[in-house]
Amino acid sequence: MWKNGSSISLSRFILACSVFLLLIVSGCGYHLGHGVGNQTGSTLYVNVPMFQNKTTEPKLGLLVTRAVKNAMLKTPGIQVVNDAQGADIVVRGRIIRYRTRTTAFDQRAATEEDVELSVVIQAENPMKKKPLWRDTIKASAAFYLGPDLTLNRSSQDRATEEASPSFADILIGPL
């Protein structure tokens, strides 16, 4: 019995709280919608051709495309296909900006930099050749600098590879 005199038993109170929490928790969370091209909720077949590199940074199209494909391959409900005709959606990308920005330094030199990427991504219906949506997405990742220029370049490439899957993560939401 409660202090105010109500006769709700402790077990009913616990049951009511459990049901309430279950309803709240089940309504919150990540949802892979497949809202653009596949309304049925079945496997979504996506073609991702090589992203166009409009920057002066070499290998960027390959690095970003590979990272986006790998992130999609890890996503349940999405299958990456090589043929645009067998796809529900074709995702095209154009890398329009690449820059490094110093974020930390000591008395002698820069010690940390960020890689910043901007990509225009467009999803289209391959049968109608009609854009479904288009957006500019930005991503960045940090890397440390040292006295060895070769290692610095390797760290910069690794930071580019780390930033690239975030394009897929952002992209997968509307799919």
Secondary structure, DSSP 8 states (H G I E B T S, - for coil): --TT-----HHHHHHHHHHHHHHHHHHSS-----TTT-TT-S-EEEE----EE-SS-TTHHHHHHHHHHHHHHTSTTEEEES-GGG-SEEEEEEEEEEEEEEEEE-SSSEEEEEEEEEEEEEEEETTTTEEEEEEEEEEEEEEE--S-HHHHHHHHHHHHHHHTHHHHHHHHTT-
